[in-house]
């Protein structure tokens, strides 16, 4: 998976460099880089946080793919769909709401393990 992220990063930076060479718009290029790293950060943190709830993680990764394509759309067509780019944050909110309502099923396991050690 790390190899795919590295290849995706190189391809994205190549697209950004080609767009900058064509249009010489530094603001757009920097915004694209920031959005790309935000998408990568949301992907990594979503994987670490939500891997215990597979359906939410699946939805999160679908939304991340959509955010990446929205980023490419912004890069090639100059139309920023920020709603699609921030959509993966909704899965974080959903995960925290589910965890608050249902409670973490893994806290009791950790508490029992800690009590057994002590």
Secondary structure, DSSP 8 states (H G I E B T S, - for coil): -HHHHHHHHHHHHHHHHHHHHHH--HHHHHHHHHHHHHHHHHHHHHHHHHTTSHHHHHHHHHHHHHHHHHHHHHHHH----HHHHTTHHHHHHHHHHHHHHH--HHHHHHHHHHHHH-
